[in-house]
Amino acid sequence: MISINGKDLSLEDLAGFLQDAPPTVSIADEARVAIQRARSTVEEILRTDRVVYGINTGFGKLANTRIATENLEALQRNLILSHSIGVGPPLDDAVARLCLLLRANALCRGHSGVRPEVVETLIGLLNADALPVIPSQGSVGASGDLAPLSHMALLLIGEGEATCKGRPLTGREALGIAGLKPLVLQAKEGLALINGTQVSCAIGAAALIRARRLANLADLACSMSLEALKGSLRPFDARVAALRPHPGHAETAEHMRRLMQDSEIVIAHQDCDKVQDPYSLRCVPQVHGAARDALRHTEDVVRREINAVTDNPLIFPDDCDVISAGNFHAEPLAIPFDYAAMAVAELASISERRLENMVNPDLSELPAFLVENSGLNSGFMIAQVTAAALVSENKCLCHPASVDSIPTSANKEDHVSMAPIAARQFAAVVENSYNVIAIEFLGALQGLRLGNPEGLKAGRGPQAAFELLSQTVAPLKSDRILKHDLLAVRKLMEDGSLMRVVKAALDRN
């Protein structure tokens, strides 16, 4: 059970909602009080007939149009219906869960002016795993993620499309599964549901959680490649990191030293004639470390955003005040998601270069394309091509969305963030990079099999990974369909099995 109050959600909490059995959610008592206080402020505004944007006016360019009291319910319903014009593939169920959770959490802060039953309906759908079908495209990341959040809000009024455990539902059926009835939205409530950054944040947060895991997997893949290529540990010396004190550099170097503990392979070749390794091995602390630092800053931003109030106007019950401002503008997310994508793309880029060092007989002592009888067999030739293709695609996806803007709403919304595009690109780069690093694992596994005929032990981390991967992937003695091997490695990466066996090996006395 997670009790939300708008202030304490963590990335670790969010990670639970990316699983098939997410936690149950409830509203904290203090949040109920805050929600009701803000609603009372809205009702006082209506009672005294003050003209306030979003409560009794039109929206955007129509902000100066006063709406009669008897039409306020129709105004909120029309807002949701008219804004539900998202397009593109729907968001994954896990991301749709995060959208419900994050919107409910923001409303719990008590500055949006909705009734408690609006938040209860969001949470009821979440707990029933009755999830909105949310198109992924249609938001420019300012005035909120209006179109996609409208598709989420449709469920609350018994409209739209939903799914529950893969089964398609109508919005009304989704409410029924949750034991709920359609809401008649009151003043300010439709706007409060859709005027926020939660779709951008949900997509980016899900990608970030995966990217954090990938940073450790990239180090592990590198450690296996380092053993296969008989690379040096000296570039990972703590004294080197101390002279250029970036936190990610030191963290990566320390992680690599731990992974490489007790390596018999390193000891066996430490007096060889090789002077320097290629950059893809020697500069791993600098490259992986820079990626870690970028992801760490993105994490700080996301931790703030998931506990922020991002709609408009904002209600301040203590002063009975309402301020129309710009918290819906998602630029604070757009820029970090852009460079987080670049950071992860670099993990993949340097990984592909390590793979090239293993498959290219001019660069290593390993058989051409990591297979005996090459020529008859192509081995890992096209595995490297696939990795190269993904790395190049990442370069296109890393064009920063945040530097773009296009005016909307008759130029009322004259600068926008493009945060949802930045988030989607980030997520695509993370997916591509998982595949690239999975291919490196396959190459390093084969490289260790071919380049270590004496059967020397690798370091604790790469040895544990080697043993687990060897149980899953047979040696490549002649050409076969490598896609099956790739999917098997991806599963071990995604379900945490690979890092768990490595952690157990590192923690062993």
N, C-alpha and C positions, 0 to 999 in steps of 0.2 A: 504493500500500500504506500502510495506517495500522496502526501497532503500538500496541496499547492496554495501559496499565498501571494504569488507574484514577485517574490524576492529571492527564493532559495533554490531554484532549479539549477542543476549542474549538468555538465556534459555527460557525466557518468549516469545520471538519471535518464537522459535522452537516449543513451546507448541501449537501455533496457527496452525502449519502445521500437527499436529496430529488429527485435527478436520476434519469434512467432508467438511467444507467450508473454506479452507485455504486462507490467504492473497494473494494479488497480489504482484509480485516482479518486481523491476526495478533496473538498474545499475546506481549507482551514477555517476555524471559527472567526479568527480576526479578519480574514478575508471577507467573510459574509458581512461582517459589520461595515467594512470599508466599501463594499459594493453597494450596500443599502444606503449609506450616507451620500454617495455620489448620485444614486438614483433620486434620493430626496431633493438634492439640489436641482436636478433636471425638472422635477415636478413643481418645485417652487418657481422656477423660471416660467414654466407653462402657466401656473396659477396667476402670476403677476403680469403675464402677457408681454414679457421682454422679448425682443427680437434677437435671436442668437443663431449664428450659422450652424447648420447641421441639426438643429433641434426643431426649428419652425421656419426654415428657409429651404430653397433649392440647393443644389450642389454644384461645385466648380464654377463655371461661367454663370450659372443660374443662382449664385449665392445671394443676389439682391432681390430674388423673388420670394415674397412672403407667402407662406402656406397656411391656409385656414386650419384651425384646430380640428375641425371635423374631417380633415383630409390627411392628418399626420400618419395614421396607420397605413393608408394607401401609399403615402410618400415612401415609407420605409420598405414596403413590399415591392413597390415599383423600382426602387433603387436596386434591390437584389436581383429582380428579374431582368432589368435592362442591362445590368453589368455582367450578366452570366453569358459571356460570349468568348470564353477562352477556347483555344484550339491546341492541336498537337497531341502527342501521346500523353496519356494520364500519368500523374505521378505514381511512383511505387506506393503500395499499401503502407510500408513503413514510414515513408515521408508524409503521407496523408495523416497517419497517426500523429506525427510531430506537429502538423498544422493545427489539428484539433487541440492538442496539449498546449502548444505555445499561445494560441489565441485565448484559450481559457485562462492561462496563467497571467497574461497581460491584463485581462479584464478583472482579475482578482486584486490588482493593485488599488482599485477603487477610484480611478480617474477617468472612466469611460462613460459612466452614467446609465449602464444597463441594469435591468432587474436581475436578482439572483437566479431566477429560473432560466435565463439565457445561458448563464455559465453552467448551470446544472444540466441543461440539454446537451451542450457540447461534451461535458464529461460523461453523461449517460451514453451517448453514441460511442465515445472512446472506450468506455468500459465494456460495452457490448461488442467491440471491434466491428461496428457497423460504420464503414468508412466512406467518406465522400469520394466520388470520382472527380478528380481535379485536373483539368487540362493544364499542361505544363507551360503553354505559351499564352501571351496576351497581356503581360504586365511589363511596364517600363520602370517599376521600382520607385515610384513616387506617387503621392496621394494613396500610398499603400499598394499592395498587390491586389488591385481591385477586382479584376476579372477572375483570377483563380480563387480568391477568397469568397467571391460571390457564389461560385459553384459549391464551395463548402457550406456557405450559409443557406443555400437552397434546402438542404436537408432539414434545417430547423423549422422551416415553414411547410414541410411535407412535399417539397418539390425536388427535382433533380434526380441524379443517379448515385447509387451507392454499391458497395460490395461488402459481403461478410464471408470471410474464409473462401474467397474465390467465387462466391455465388452472386450474380448480379441482382440488384434490388432497386426499387424506386425509393425516393426519399421517404415517402410515407411508410413503406415496408421497413425501412431501416429504423425509423422511429418506433414502429411496433415491436421490432426485435429488442429494442432497448427499453420497452415498456413506457414509451413517451407518446405524447400527442403533439401535433403541429402547434407552433407558437404563432400568435398574432403579434408581430413586432410593434413596439410602441416607439414614441419619439426618441430619436438618437440611436436606437438599437441596431438598425440595419447598418448605419454608417459605422458604428463601433465594431461590428463584426468584420467589415471588409477593409477598413482604413488602417492597415498595419503592414508590417514587413515580414509576417510569419511564414509566407511561402518561400521567399528568398532565404530566410533564416533556416527553415527546415531543410531545404535542399542542401544548403551550404554546411549546416551542422552535421548532417548525415555523411556528407563527403569528408568533412574534417575528421570525424570519428574514425573513418576508414583510413584516411591519410596518416593519422597518428600511428596506427598499427603498421602501415606500410613502411614507415621510417625505420622501425626496428627490423622488419622483414628484409628491407634493403641492406641493412648492415649484415644480417645473417647470410644473405645471398653473396654479398661481397666476401665474407669470411670464407665461404666455400670456394669461391673463385680464386681467392688469394692462395688457398692451399693447392688448388689444381694447377695454378700458374707458378707455384713456388715463389710467391712474393715475399717481400720483407715486412717485418713488423715495426721497423724503426720509425717510419713516418707517423706512427700512432703514439709515440713517446709523449708522456705528459709534459716534458720540458718544452717540446715544440708548441704545444697548445698554450702553455703559460706565456709564451712570447707574443701571442696574438689572441688576447683573452675574449674571444667570442664564446658564449656559453655552449652553442650547438657544436662547435669544434671540439671543445673539451669533452662534452657528453658523448659524441660519436667516437672519439679516440678511446675513451675509457670503456665504452661498450665493446669496441673491437678488441681491446686488450683482454677483457673478460672472456669474450667468445673464443679467443685464441689460446687460452690457458692450456698448458700441458701438451702443446702440439709437438709430436715427434717429427712431423714433416718439416716444420720450421727448423728444428735443431739439425736435421739431416742435411739441409742445404745452406745453413747460415754462413759457411765459409766458401760458397761458390763464387764464380768470377763475375756474376752480374753486379753492376754498379748501381743502377737505378731502375725502378719499376716505371711502367707507363703511368700517365696522370690518372687514368681510371682506377688505379690501385693506390698510387702514392697520394693523390689529392682527395681521397674519400673524406677525411675529417673536415676539409674545407667545404666540399660540395654537399655532402650529407648534412654537415653541421649548419650550413647556411639555410638549407631546406628546413631543418628543425627549428631554427630561430624564426623563420617566416611563419611556420605553422604555430609556433608558440604565441606569436603576437595575434594571429588569427583566432586562436583559442581564447585569448583574453577578450577580444572584441565580441566573440560569440557568447561568452559567459555573461557579458554585460547585456547583450541584446536580448537574450532569452528571458531576462528579468526586467525588461524595459516596457514602458508604455509608449506605443508608437501610433496611436490614432489621433484624430483631430475632429472637433476641438477637444481640449483637455479640461476636465472638471476639477475644480479645487474647492472641495466642500468646506474647508476651514474658513475660507473667505467668501463663500458663495459666489465664486468667480469662475468665468469660463474664458479660456485663452485659445484663440485660433493661431496655431503655429505650424511647425514643419517636422514634427517627430516622425512622420510617415516617410520622410525622405531617406532612402536606404543607402546613401553614399557611404556611411560608416561600414556597411557590409560589402559594398561593391568593390572598393579598392582592396581590402584584405583578401577577398575571394579571388580577385584577379592575380595577386601575387602569390597566393597559396597554390593556385593552379601552376604558375611558373615554377614554384619550388618543387612540387611533385613531379612536374615534367622533367626537371633536372635529375631527380632520382632515377627516372626511367632512362634518360639520355646517357648517363654515365654507366648504368647497368648494361645497356646495349653495347657500349664500347668494351666492357669487360668480356661480354659474350664474344665479340669480334676477336678479342685477343685469344680466346680459347679455340675458336673454329678455324682461325687463320694459321696455317703451319709456318708462315713466315714470321709470325709473332710469338710462337710458343713451341715447346718441344712435343706437343700433343699431335696425334694423327689428324690429317686434314679433315675438317668438318666433324671431328670427334667420332669417327667411325673407322673400323678396320676395313681394308679392301675398298677404300674410297675410289670413286670412279664408277665401279659397279653400284656402290651405295652413295647416296647424296648426304646421308647423315643429317647434320644440323644446318645444312646450307640454307634451307628455306625457313627454318626456325629463326635464324638471324635476320632474314629478309622480313619476316613478319614483325619482329621486334623493331627493325628499322622503320617499317611502315607506320607502326604505332607511334614511335618517337616523332616522326615527321608530322603525323596528324596532330599530335600534342602541340607542336609549334603553331599550327593554325588556330587551335583552340585557345592558345595563350594570348591571342590578340586581346588587349584589355577592353572589356565591355564598359568599364567605368569612365573611359574618356569620351564616350559617345553620349549624345543627348538628342532628343527630338521633342519639339513642343507639342503638347496635347491640350485638350479641353479649350479650344479656341484661344490658345496662347495664355490661358490662365495658369496652366502648369507648364511654365516655359523652360524649366531645367529639370531633367529627370536623371535617375542614377543608373539604370539598366542592371541593377543588382540581381534580378532573377536570371538574367542571361549570364552574368559572371558566375553565379552559383551553379547553373547547369553546365557551363564550360568546365568549372572546377570538378564537378562530379564526373564528367566524361573523361577528363585527364586522369583522375584517380582510377577509374575503371581500366583505361588503357594501360596505365602504369602497373597495375596488378598483373596484367597479362605479360608485360615486358619482364618483370622481375620473376614471374613464374617460369618464363623461358630461361632466364639466367639460372634459376635453381636446377632446371633440367640439364642445362649445359654443364654446370659445375658438378652435378652428380655424375654425369658421364665422364667429365674430365678427371675426377678423382678416381673413378674406376680404371681409366686407361693410363693415368700418369702416376699411379702409386702401386706398381706391381709388388713391392715389398710388403704391402699391407700395413704401412705405418699408420699410427693413429693421427687423425687431425686434431685440432683444438677441441676443447669440450663442446663448444657450440656447434661448429660445423660437423663434428663427429656425430653428435646426437641427431642433427638434421639429416646427415648422410644415412644413418641407420634407419630412421623413420621413412625417408623417401625411398630407400632401397626395398622396403617392404611393399611399397606401393607401385613403383616403377621398375620394370625389368631392365636389365642392361640392353643397350641398343647394339645388337650384333649384326643386324641387317635391317634395311629400311622397313618401316611400318608406319601406320597412321599415328603421328605424334600428337594430334589434337586430343586423343584420349588421355595421353600422359599429362598434357597441359591441364586438362580439366581435373585430373586427380590431384595434381599439385595445388591448383587453385582452391580445391576443397580443404586441403590441409592448412592453407594460408588463411582462408576465410573463417573456418570454424575454430581457429586458435590452437589446433593440435600441434602445429609445428613449433610455435613459440612456447607452448607448455612443456614439451619434451626438452627444449633447449634450456628453459628456465630451471627445470629440475636438474639438468646436468650442471648448470652453473652454480646452483645452490648446494650441490653435493660437497661434503667435506673431503 
